[in-house]
């Protein structure tokens, strides 16, 4: 809880820091995700992508957003998000793209969204 609050304080206090603020918001989402607080994780990952779409963290946030949506039972939205990752971030790390592909298979996403 303390780490998440510290990350939030930094991101809120430094919105123009395009290097560390997107990292802070990502970690807020990751902490929530690990704690199975998927609604909070979803909000944080979506916020990071919206505020800092060109951040190096954005592909990872999009991956985790898709996974968090699926974990909440929002399989359609999660599958769509995971499928869009490669289009939105074609230069994403190979591991991130592979994780998205694996998550789509695990969630039994329709082939059209794979």
C-alpha positions in Angstrom: 0.0 0.0 0.0 2.9 2.4 0.8 4.6 1.7 -2.5 1.4 2.3 -4.4 0.7 5.5 -2.6 4.3 6.7 -3.2 4.0 5.9 -6.9 0.7 7.7 -7.1 2.1 10.8 -5.3 5.0 10.9 -7.7 2.9 10.5 -10.8 0.3 13.1 -9.7 3.0 15.5 -8.6 5.1 15.2 -11.8 2.7 14.8 -14.8 5.2 16.3 -17.2 7.9 13.7 -16.4 7.5 11.5 -19.4 10.1 9.0 -18.2 9.2 8.2 -14.6 5.5 9.1 -14.3 4.4 6.4 -16.8 6.7 4.0 -14.9 5.0 4.9 -11.6 1.5 4.5 -13.0 2.5 1.1 -14.5 3.8 -0.1 -11.1 0.5 1.1 -9.4 -1.3 -1.2 -11.8 1.2 -4.0 -11.4 0.8 -3.9 -7.6 -3.0 -4.0 -7.9 -2.7 -6.9 -10.4 -0.5 -9.0 -8.1 -3.0 -8.4 -5.3 -5.8 -9.5 -7.6 -7.4 -6.1 -7.4 -8.2 -6.2 -11.1 -10.5 -3.2 -11.3 -7.7 -0.9 -9.8 -5.2 -2.6 -12.1 -7.4 -2.0 -15.1 -7.8 1.7 -14.2 -4.0 2.2 -13.7 -3.0 0.5 -16.9 -5.6 2.3 -18.9 -4.5 5.6 -17.3 -0.9 5.0 -18.2 -1.7 4.2 -21.9 -4.0 7.2 -22.2 -1.6 9.8 -20.5 1.6 8.4 -21.9 0.8 6.4 -25.1 4.4 6.7 -26.4 6.1 5.5 -23.2 8.3 2.4 -23.4 5.9 1.0 -20.7 2.8 1.3 -22.8 3.0 -2.1 -24.5 3.4 -3.8 -21.1 0.5 -1.8 -19.8 -1.6 -2.9 -22.7 -0.7 -6.5 -22.1 -1.6 -6.2 -18.4 -4.8 -4.3 -19.2 -5.9 -7.2 -21.4 -5.0 -9.7 -18.7 -6.8 -7.8 -16.0 -9.9 -7.5 -18.1 -9.9 -11.2 -18.7 -9.3 -11.9 -15.0 -12.5 -9.8 -14.3 -14.5 -11.9 -16.7 -14.5 -9.3 -19.4 -13.1 -11.8 -21.9 -14.3 -10.0 -25.0 -12.6 -6.7 -24.0 -9.5 -8.4 -22.8 -9.2 -10.4 -26.1 -9.7 -7.2 -28.1 -7.1 -5.4 -26.1 -4.5 -8.2 -26.4 -5.2 -8.5 -30.2 -4.7 -4.7 -30.7 -1.3 -4.7 -28.9 0.7 -5.7 -32.0 -1.1 -3.1 -34.2 -0.8 -0.3 -31.7 2.8 -1.1 -30.7 4.4 -3.0 -33.6 7.8 -2.4 -32.1 6.9 -3.8 -28.7 9.4 -6.2 -27.1 9.1 -9.7 -28.5 8.4 -11.1 -25.0 5.5 -8.7 -24.6 4.0 -9.8 -27.9 4.5 -13.4 -27.1 2.9 -13.0 -23.7 -0.1 -11.4 -25.4 -0.4 -14.2 -27.8 -0.2 -16.8 -25.0 -2.8 -14.9 -23.0 -5.2 -14.9 -25.9 -4.8 -18.7 -26.3 -5.2 -19.3 -22.6 -8.4 -17.2 -22.6 -9.7 -19.0 -25.7 -10.1 -15.8 -27.6 -11.9 -16.1 -30.9 -9.5 -16.6 -33.8 -10.6 -13.4 -35.4 -9.2 -11.5 -32.4 -6.0 -13.5 -32.3 
